């Protein structure tokens, strides 16, 4: 299936929307890193498209004192695929993340 031809105006709108999403995602990650929000608050916003489409890897790596190695271990222990997005988490996986990282 070929991609639809977009007019110049449609391309501008799409680029603007993509930039807004990236900015919102960056703000969420920064708030996590600074301790202004926690993983529980982020996971409660599952209906927000920006949150829902964020990769779990990026969410965990945004937490204080959690780097790539700890992120990989946590995801393996819980059984979360490294490409999983937040909207794709099961109830048990979400609960396991909250129990393990709820204080962050």
N, CA, C and O atoms as CSV, one atom per row, in Angstrom:
chain,resi,resn,atom,element,x,y,z
A,1,UNK,N,N,0.843,-1.177,0.000
A,1,UNK,CA,C,0.000,0.000,0.000
A,1,UNK,C,C,0.888,1.239,0.000
A,1,UNK,O,O,1.752,1.393,0.864
A,2,UNK,N,N,0.677,2.094,-0.944
A,2,UNK,CA,C,1.472,3.310,-1.080
A,2,UNK,C,C,1.001,4.369,-0.085
A,2,UNK,O,O,-0.174,4.428,0.275
A,3,UNK,N,N,1.929,5.186,0.340
A,3,UNK,CA,C,1.585,6.284,1.231
A,3,UNK,C,C,0.814,7.339,0.455
A,3,UNK,O,O,1.098,7.578,-0.719
A,4,UNK,N,N,-0.156,7.971,1.100
A,4,UNK,CA,C,-0.914,9.004,0.393
A,4,UNK,C,C,-0.036,10.223,0.122
A,4,UNK,O,O,0.872,10.541,0.890
A,5,UNK,N,N,-0.327,10.887,-0.976
A,5,UNK,CA,C,0.382,12.121,-1.322
A,5,UNK,C,C,-0.157,13.236,-0.427
A,5,UNK,O,O,-1.361,13.488,-0.386
A,6,UNK,N,N,0.739,13.888,0.276
A,6,UNK,CA,C,0.330,14.969,1.164
A,6,UNK,C,C,0.656,16.312,0.527
A,6,UNK,O,O,1.688,16.493,-0.118
A,7,UNK,N,N,-0.258,17.233,0.732
A,7,UNK,CA,C,0.013,18.588,0.258
A,7,UNK,C,C,1.061,19.212,1.179
A,7,UNK,O,O,1.363,18.679,2.247
A,8,UNK,N,N,1.594,20.314,0.761
A,8,UNK,CA,C,2.605,21.009,1.557
A,8,UNK,C,C,2.038,21.400,2.923
A,8,UNK,O,O,2.722,21.301,3.941
A,9,UNK,N,N,0.797,21.839,2.929
A,9,UNK,CA,C,0.147,22.234,4.183
A,9,UNK,C,C,-0.035,21.027,5.111
A,9,UNK,O,O,0.187,21.131,6.318
A,10,UNK,N,N,-0.439,19.886,4.546
A,10,UNK,CA,C,-0.597,18.670,5.347
A,10,UNK,C,C,0.736,18.221,5.936
A,10,UNK,O,O,0.791,17.763,7.078
A,11,UNK,N,N,1.802,18.352,5.165
A,11,UNK,CA,C,3.137,17.993,5.660
A,11,UNK,C,C,3.540,18.896,6.821
A,11,UNK,O,O,4.095,18.429,7.815
A,12,UNK,N,N,3.260,20.181,6.691
A,12,UNK,CA,C,3.583,21.127,7.767
A,12,UNK,C,C,2.824,20.779,9.042
A,12,UNK,O,O,3.390,20.797,10.135
A,13,UNK,N,N,1.538,20.461,8.895
A,13,UNK,CA,C,0.724,20.090,10.059
A,13,UNK,C,C,1.262,18.824,10.718
A,13,UNK,O,O,1.345,18.742,11.944
A,14,UNK,N,N,1.624,17.848,9.910
A,14,UNK,CA,C,2.151,16.591,10.442
A,14,UNK,C,C,3.479,16.818,11.165
A,14,UNK,O,O,3.713,16.252,12.233
A,15,UNK,N,N,4.337,17.639,10.585
A,15,UNK,CA,C,5.623,17.943,11.226
A,15,UNK,C,C,5.427,18.693,12.542
A,15,UNK,O,O,6.126,18.437,13.523
A,16,UNK,N,N,4.476,19.616,12.553
A,16,UNK,CA,C,4.197,20.373,13.772
A,16,UNK,C,C,3.657,19.451,14.859
A,16,UNK,O,O,4.062,19.544,16.017
A,17,UNK,N,N,2.745,18.564,14.483
A,17,UNK,CA,C,2.182,17.627,15.452
A,17,UNK,C,C,3.267,16.699,15.999
A,17,UNK,O,O,3.302,16.428,17.199
A,18,UNK,N,N,4.141,16.217,15.136
A,18,UNK,CA,C,5.226,15.335,15.570
A,18,UNK,C,C,6.159,16.057,16.536
A,18,UNK,O,O,6.613,15.472,17.520
A,19,UNK,N,N,6.440,17.312,16.259
A,19,UNK,CA,C,7.305,18.096,17.153
A,19,UNK,C,C,6.646,18.293,18.512
A,19,UNK,O,O,7.315,18.213,19.542
A,20,UNK,N,N,5.338,18.549,18.524
A,20,UNK,CA,C,4.612,18.719,19.784
A,20,UNK,C,C,4.655,17.440,20.609
A,20,UNK,O,O,4.847,17.491,21.824
A,21,UNK,N,N,4.479,16.298,19.960
A,21,UNK,CA,C,4.520,15.013,20.658
A,21,UNK,C,C,5.905,14.784,21.251
A,21,UNK,O,O,6.028,14.370,22.404
A,22,UNK,N,N,6.949,15.050,20.468
A,22,UNK,CA,C,8.319,14.878,20.972
A,22,UNK,C,C,8.584,15.798,22.162
A,22,UNK,O,O,9.236,15.398,23.126
A,23,UNK,N,N,8.087,17.014,22.093
A,23,UNK,CA,C,8.277,17.966,23.195
A,23,UNK,C,C,7.565,17.495,24.460
A,23,UNK,O,O,8.125,17.570,25.554
A,24,UNK,N,N,6.337,17.013,24.314
A,24,UNK,CA,C,5.586,16.514,25.472
A,24,UNK,C,C,6.277,15.300,26.084
A,24,UNK,O,O,6.369,15.180,27.306
A,25,UNK,N,N,6.759,14.406,25.232
A,25,UNK,CA,C,7.457,13.215,25.713
A,25,UNK,C,C,8.745,13.607,26.446
A,25,UNK,O,O,9.069,13.032,27.486
A,26,UNK,N,N,9.465,14.570,25.914
A,26,UNK,CA,C,10.694,15.040,26.562
A,26,UNK,C,C,10.387,15.671,27.920
A,26,UNK,O,O,11.146,15.502,28.873
A,27,UNK,N,N,9.279,16.394,28.004
A,27,UNK,CA,C,8.886,17.014,29.275
A,27,UNK,C,C,8.543,15.946,30.311
A,27,UNK,O,O,8.913,16.075,31.478
A,28,UNK,N,N,7.846,14.905,29.899
A,28,UNK,CA,C,7.527,13.802,30.809
A,28,UNK,C,C,8.811,13.168,31.323
A,28,UNK,O,O,8.956,12.926,32.521
A,29,UNK,N,N,9.743,12.901,30.412
A,29,UNK,CA,C,11.009,12.278,30.803
A,29,UNK,C,C,11.800,13.185,31.739
A,29,UNK,O,O,12.395,12.706,32.705
A,30,UNK,N,N,11.815,14.482,31.468
A,30,UNK,CA,C,12.533,15.427,32.324
A,30,UNK,C,C,11.898,15.491,33.709
A,30,UNK,O,O,12.609,15.533,34.713
A,31,UNK,N,N,10.563,15.497,33.774
A,31,UNK,CA,C,9.874,15.518,35.063
A,31,UNK,C,C,10.162,14.256,35.872
A,31,UNK,O,O,10.287,14.320,37.095
A,32,UNK,N,N,10.268,13.121,35.205
A,32,UNK,CA,C,10.636,11.887,35.898
A,32,UNK,C,C,12.050,11.995,36.460
A,32,UNK,O,O,12.295,11.665,37.620
A,33,UNK,N,N,12.959,12.452,35.638
A,33,UNK,CA,C,14.363,12.559,36.055
A,33,UNK,C,C,14.527,13.528,37.219
A,33,UNK,O,O,15.341,13.287,38.111
A,34,UNK,N,N,13.768,14.617,37.222
A,34,UNK,CA,C,13.864,15.625,38.280
A,34,UNK,C,C,13.039,15.282,39.514
A,34,UNK,O,O,13.123,15.984,40.521
A,35,UNK,N,N,12.245,14.217,39.454
A,35,UNK,CA,C,11.431,13.826,40.595
A,35,UNK,C,C,10.135,14.605,40.727
A,35,UNK,O,O,9.471,14.519,41.761
A,36,UNK,N,N,9.756,15.371,39.696
A,36,UNK,CA,C,8.505,16.133,39.737
A,36,UNK,C,C,7.293,15.230,39.546
A,36,UNK,O,O,6.179,15.593,39.923
A,37,UNK,N,N,7.508,14.069,38.968
A,37,UNK,CA,C,6.451,13.074,38.786
A,37,UNK,C,C,7.073,11.707,39.018
A,37,UNK,O,O,8.295,11.576,39.089
A,38,UNK,N,N,6.230,10.691,39.137
A,38,UNK,CA,C,6.757,9.341,39.331
A,38,UNK,C,C,6.114,8.383,38.335
A,38,UNK,O,O,5.214,8.752,37.580
A,39,UNK,N,N,6.592,7.163,38.352
A,39,UNK,CA,C,6.137,6.178,37.365
A,39,UNK,C,C,4.646,5.884,37.512
A,39,UNK,O,O,3.964,5.634,36.518
A,40,UNK,N,N,4.138,5.911,38.740
A,40,UNK,CA,C,2.715,5.658,38.969
A,40,UNK,C,C,1.860,6.707,38.264
A,40,UNK,O,O,0.867,6.367,37.621
A,41,UNK,N,N,2.234,7.967,38.378
A,41,UNK,CA,C,1.480,9.047,37.728
A,41,UNK,C,C,1.521,8.914,36.208
A,41,UNK,O,O,0.524,9.167,35.531
A,42,UNK,N,N,2.665,8.521,35.682
A,42,UNK,CA,C,2.785,8.355,34.230
A,42,UNK,C,C,1.908,7.197,33.765
A,42,UNK,O,O,1.174,7.325,32.785
A,43,UNK,N,N,1.984,6.065,34.469
A,43,UNK,CA,C,1.203,4.895,34.057
A,43,UNK,C,C,-0.300,5.113,34.217
A,43,UNK,O,O,-1.092,4.465,33.532
A,44,UNK,N,N,-0.702,6.011,35.108
A,44,UNK,CA,C,-2.126,6.327,35.259
A,44,UNK,C,C,-2.658,7.121,34.064
A,44,UNK,O,O,-3.866,7.146,33.829
A,45,UNK,N,N,-1.778,7.762,33.316
A,45,UNK,CA,C,-2.175,8.556,32.146
A,45,UNK,C,C,-2.137,7.728,30.865
A,45,UNK,O,O,-1.777,8.247,29.809
A,46,UNK,N,N,-2.495,6.476,30.940
A,46,UNK,CA,C,-2.420,5.560,29.801
A,46,UNK,C,C,-3.316,6.017,28.647
A,46,UNK,O,O,-3.064,5.654,27.498
A,47,UNK,N,N,-4.349,6.799,28.930
A,47,UNK,CA,C,-5.251,7.265,27.867
A,47,UNK,C,C,-4.657,8.410,27.053
A,47,UNK,O,O,-5.170,8.742,25.984
A,48,UNK,N,N,-3.585,9.014,27.549
A,48,UNK,CA,C,-2.885,10.072,26.815
A,48,UNK,C,C,-2.024,9.409,25.744
A,48,UNK,O,O,-1.172,8.579,26.063
A,49,UNK,N,N,-2.238,9.766,24.478
A,49,UNK,CA,C,-1.496,9.151,23.370
A,49,UNK,C,C,0.010,9.303,23.507
A,49,UNK,O,O,0.765,8.404,23.137
A,50,UNK,N,N,0.448,10.438,24.037
A,50,UNK,CA,C,1.888,10.669,24.192
A,50,UNK,C,C,2.477,9.632,25.142
A,50,UNK,O,O,3.536,9.066,24.871
A,51,UNK,N,N,1.793,9.386,26.248
A,51,UNK,CA,C,2.250,8.389,27.223
A,51,UNK,C,C,2.091,6.991,26.651
A,51,UNK,O,O,3.013,6.179,26.738
A,52,UNK,N,N,0.945,6.699,26.071
A,52,UNK,CA,C,0.651,5.352,25.584
A,52,UNK,C,C,1.652,4.876,24.547
A,52,UNK,O,O,1.982,3.691,24.504
A,53,UNK,N,N,2.135,5.774,23.719
A,53,UNK,CA,C,3.037,5.377,22.639
A,53,UNK,C,C,4.515,5.484,23.002
A,53,UNK,O,O,5.383,5.242,22.164
A,54,UNK,N,N,4.799,5.846,24.257
A,54,UNK,CA,C,6.188,5.920,24.719
A,54,UNK,C,C,6.707,4.505,24.972
A,54,UNK,O,O,5.982,3.663,25.501
A,55,UNK,N,N,7.944,4.246,24.601
A,55,UNK,CA,C,8.543,2.940,24.859
A,55,UNK,C,C,8.879,2.813,26.341
A,55,UNK,O,O,9.312,3.770,26.982
A,56,UNK,N,N,8.671,1.610,26.867
A,56,UNK,CA,C,8.940,1.342,28.276
A,56,UNK,C,C,10.417,1.585,28.590
A,56,UNK,O,O,10.750,2.078,29.668
A,57,UNK,N,N,11.296,1.241,27.656
A,57,UNK,CA,C,12.737,1.456,27.852
A,57,UNK,C,C,13.014,2.922,28.170
A,57,UNK,O,O,13.746,3.217,29.115
A,58,UNK,N,N,12.447,3.837,27.404
A,58,UNK,CA,C,12.684,5.264,27.611
A,58,UNK,C,C,12.089,5.733,28.938
A,58,UNK,O,O,12.662,6.586,29.615
A,59,UNK,N,N,10.940,5.171,29.301
A,59,UNK,CA,C,10.315,5.510,30.577
A,59,UNK,C,C,11.241,5.138,31.730
A,59,UNK,O,O,11.503,5.958,32.610
A,60,UNK,N,N,11.735,3.906,31.726
A,60,UNK,CA,C,12.584,3.444,32.823
A,60,UNK,C,C,13.916,4.179,32.863
A,60,UNK,O,O,14.396,4.531,33.941
A,61,UNK,N,N,14.513,4.412,31.708
A,61,UNK,CA,C,15.803,5.107,31.671
A,61,UNK,C,C,15.679,6.566,32.107
A,61,UNK,O,O,16.686,7.207,32.407
A,62,UNK,N,N,14.469,7.089,32.145
A,62,UNK,CA,C,14.254,8.464,32.584
A,62,UNK,C,C,14.209,8.583,34.101
A,62,UNK,O,O,14.290,9.686,34.641
A,63,UNK,N,N,14.082,7.462,34.784
A,63,UNK,CA,C,14.013,7.486,36.244
A,63,UNK,C,C,15.396,7.716,36.844
A,63,UNK,O,O,16.399,7.268,36.288
A,64,UNK,N,N,15.451,8.417,37.980
A,64,UNK,CA,C,16.744,8.616,38.640
A,64,UNK,C,C,17.367,7.275,39.045
A,64,UNK,O,O,16.666,6.373,39.504
A,65,UNK,N,N,18.664,7.154,38.875
A,65,UNK,CA,C,19.455,5.981,39.259
A,65,UNK,C,C,19.105,4.722,38.471
A,65,UNK,O,O,19.468,3.620,38.883
A,66,UNK,N,N,18.410,4.866,37.352
A,66,UNK,CA,C,18.100,3.718,36.499
A,66,UNK,C,C,18.739,3.981,35.140
A,66,UNK,O,O,18.353,4.908,34.428
A,67,UNK,N,N,19.717,3.156,34.795
A,67,UNK,CA,C,20.393,3.293,33.514
A,67,UNK,C,C,20.012,2.162,32.580
A,67,UNK,O,O,19.013,1.474,32.791
A,68,UNK,N,N,20.809,1.979,31.556
A,68,UNK,CA,C,20.524,0.955,30.550
A,68,UNK,C,C,20.594,-0.454,31.129
A,68,UNK,O,O,19.759,-1.297,30.802
A,69,UNK,N,N,21.579,-0.720,31.985
A,69,UNK,CA,C,21.761,-2.064,32.541
A,69,UNK,C,C,20.609,-2.422,33.477
A,69,UNK,O,O,20.031,-3.503,33.366
A,70,UNK,N,N,20.272,-1.515,34.400
A,70,UNK,CA,C,19.161,-1.781,35.322
A,70,UNK,C,C,17.838,-1.892,34.565
A,70,UNK,O,O,16.993,-2.725,34.893
A,71,UNK,N,N,17.668,-1.049,33.557
A,71,UNK,CA,C,16.445,-1.099,32.754
A,71,UNK,C,C,16.288,-2.470,32.116
A,71,UNK,O,O,15.216,-3.073,32.176
A,72,UNK,N,N,17.354,-2.958,31.508
A,72,UNK,CA,C,17.304,-4.261,30.846
A,72,UNK,C,C,16.997,-5.372,31.848
A,72,UNK,O,O,16.206,-6.269,31.555
A,73,UNK,N,N,17.618,-5.319,33.031
A,73,UNK,CA,C,17.384,-6.336,34.058
A,73,UNK,C,C,15.937,-6.300,34.541
A,73,UNK,O,O,15.292,-7.343,34.655
A,74,UNK,N,N,15.429,-5.110,34.822
A,74,UNK,CA,C,14.047,-4.968,35.286
A,74,UNK,C,C,13.079,-5.520,34.248
A,74,UNK,O,O,12.160,-6.269,34.582
A,75,UNK,N,N,13.287,-5.150,32.994
A,75,UNK,CA,C,12.380,-5.599,31.939
A,75,UNK,C,C,12.457,-7.112,31.752
A,75,UNK,O,O,11.430,-7.755,31.536
A,76,UNK,N,N,13.648,-7.686,31.831
A,76,UNK,CA,C,13.785,-9.141,31.721
A,76,UNK,C,C,13.117,-9.842,32.894
A,76,UNK,O,O,12.430,-10.846,32.706
A,77,UNK,N,N,13.313,-9.321,34.110
A,77,UNK,CA,C,12.717,-9.925,35.305
A,77,UNK,C,C,11.194,-9.929,35.234
A,77,UNK,O,O,10.552,-10.897,35.640
A,78,UNK,N,N,10.622,-8.855,34.721
A,78,UNK,CA,C,9.161,-8.730,34.650
A,78,UNK,C,C,8.599,-9.417,33.409
A,78,UNK,O,O,7.429,-9.800,33.386
A,79,UNK,N,N,9.425,-9.574,32.384
A,79,UNK,CA,C,8.969,-10.211,31.152
A,79,UNK,C,C,8.426,-9.221,30.140
A,79,UNK,O,O,7.444,-9.500,29.451
A,80,UNK,N,N,9.067,-8.066,30.052
A,80,UNK,CA,C,8.655,-7.029,29.109
A,80,UNK,C,C,9.648,-7.012,27.961
A,80,UNK,O,O,10.855,-6.917,28.184
A,81,UNK,N,N,9.155,-7.104,26.739
A,81,UNK,CA,C,10.002,-7.044,25.553
A,81,UNK,C,C,10.610,-5.654,25.435
A,81,UNK,O,O,9.982,-4.660,25.797
A,82,UNK,N,N,11.840,-5.592,24.924
A,82,UNK,CA,C,12.548,-4.308,24.863
A,82,UNK,C,C,11.926,-3.301,23.901
A,82,UNK,O,O,12.242,-2.114,23.976
A,83,UNK,N,N,11.055,-3.742,23.004
A,83,UNK,CA,C,10.407,-2.821,22.070
A,83,UNK,C,C,8.981,-2.461,22.492
A,83,UNK,O,O,8.277,-1.758,21.767
A,84,UNK,N,N,8.563,-2.936,23.648
A,84,UNK,CA,C,7.179,-2.731,24.113
A,84,UNK,C,C,6.908,-1.259,24.416
A,84,UNK,O,O,7.749,-0.557,24.978
A,85,UNK,N,N,5.736,-0.821,24.038
A,85,UNK,CA,C,5.279,0.527,24.376
A,85,UNK,C,C,4.384,0.429,25.611
A,85,UNK,O,O,3.890,-0.651,25.937
A,86,UNK,N,N,4.179,1.529,26.284
A,86,UNK,CA,C,3.404,1.528,27.521
A,86,UNK,C,C,1.996,1.004,27.287
A,86,UNK,O,O,1.465,0.274,28.124
A,87,UNK,N,N,1.380,1.364,26.158
A,87,UNK,CA,C,0.018,0.895,25.884
A,87,UNK,C,C,-0.046,-0.618,25.719
A,87,UNK,O,O,-1.118,-1.205,25.862
A,88,UNK,N,N,1.074,-1.257,25.422
A,88,UNK,CA,C,1.112,-2.700,25.216
A,88,UNK,C,C,1.383,-3.504,26.472
A,88,UNK,O,O,1.434,-4.732,26.416
A,89,UNK,N,N,1.559,-2.834,27.608
A,89,UNK,CA,C,1.807,-3.550,28.854
A,89,UNK,C,C,0.530,-4.201,29.362
A,89,UNK,O,O,-0.554,-3.625,29.267
A,90,UNK,N,N,0.666,-5.395,29.898
A,90,UNK,CA,C,-0.462,-6.059,30.536
A,90,UNK,C,C,-0.637,-5.538,31.953
A,90,UNK,O,O,0.233,-4.845,32.480
A,91,UNK,N,N,-1.763,-5.874,32.567
A,91,UNK,CA,C,-2.034,-5.415,33.933
A,91,UNK,C,C,-0.970,-5.895,34.910
A,91,UNK,O,O,-0.529,-5.136,35.773
A,92,UNK,N,N,-0.560,-7.145,34.779
A,92,UNK,CA,C,0.462,-7.692,35.680
A,92,UNK,C,C,1.799,-6.991,35.490
A,92,UNK,O,O,2.507,-6.721,36.460
A,93,UNK,N,N,2.141,-6.701,34.253
A,93,UNK,CA,C,3.407,-6.012,33.986
A,93,UNK,C,C,3.389,-4.595,34.560
A,93,UNK,O,O,4.370,-4.149,35.155
A,94,UNK,N,N,2.270,-3.892,34.381
A,94,UNK,CA,C,2.146,-2.544,34.943
A,94,UNK,C,C,2.246,-2.591,36.465
A,94,UNK,O,O,2.937,-1.779,37.079
A,95,UNK,N,N,1.547,-3.553,37.059
A,95,UNK,CA,C,1.561,-3.686,38.516
A,95,UNK,C,C,2.959,-4.023,39.019
A,95,UNK,O,O,3.392,-3.500,40.046
A,96,UNK,N,N,3.668,-4.893,38.303
A,96,UNK,CA,C,5.034,-5.256,38.696
A,96,UNK,C,C,5.958,-4.043,38.626
A,96,UNK,O,O,6.809,-3.865,39.498
A,97,UNK,N,N,5.802,-3.214,37.608
A,97,UNK,CA,C,6.613,-1.993,37.512
A,97,UNK,C,C,6.317,-1.048,38.673
A,97,UNK,O,O,7.233,-0.467,39.257
A,98,UNK,N,N,5.050,-0.897,38.999
A,98,UNK,CA,C,4.658,-0.008,40.097
A,98,UNK,C,C,5.214,-0.521,41.419
A,98,UNK,O,O,5.735,0.258,42.217
A,99,UNK,N,N,5.107,-1.835,41.659
A,99,UNK,CA,C,5.623,-2.407,42.903
A,99,UNK,C,C,7.134,-2.242,43.002
A,99,UNK,O,O,7.668,-1.960,44.075
A,100,UNK,N,N,7.806,-2.416,41.895
A,100,UNK,CA,C,9.274,-2.363,41.903
A,100,UNK,C,C,9.812,-0.935,41.916
A,100,UNK,O,O,10.847,-0.667,42.525
A,101,UNK,N,N,9.115,-0.018,41.248
A,101,UNK,CA,C,9.649,1.329,41.063
A,101,UNK,C,C,8.725,2.431,41.562
A,101,UNK,O,O,8.975,3.607,41.300
A,102,UNK,N,N,7.682,2.080,42.263
A,102,UNK,CA,C,6.679,3.055,42.673
A,102,UNK,C,C,7.215,4.230,43.458
A,102,UNK,O,O,6.644,5.320,43.410
A,103,UNK,N,N,8.308,4.028,44.181
A,103,UNK,CA,C,8.858,5.116,44.994
A,103,UNK,C,C,9.716,6.072,44.177
A,103,UNK,O,O,10.070,7.148,44.660
A,104,UNK,N,N,10.060,5.692,42.935
A,104,UNK,CA,C,10.903,6.558,42.087
A,104,UNK,C,C,10.090,7.640,41.439
A,104,UNK,O,O,10.632,8.458,40.694
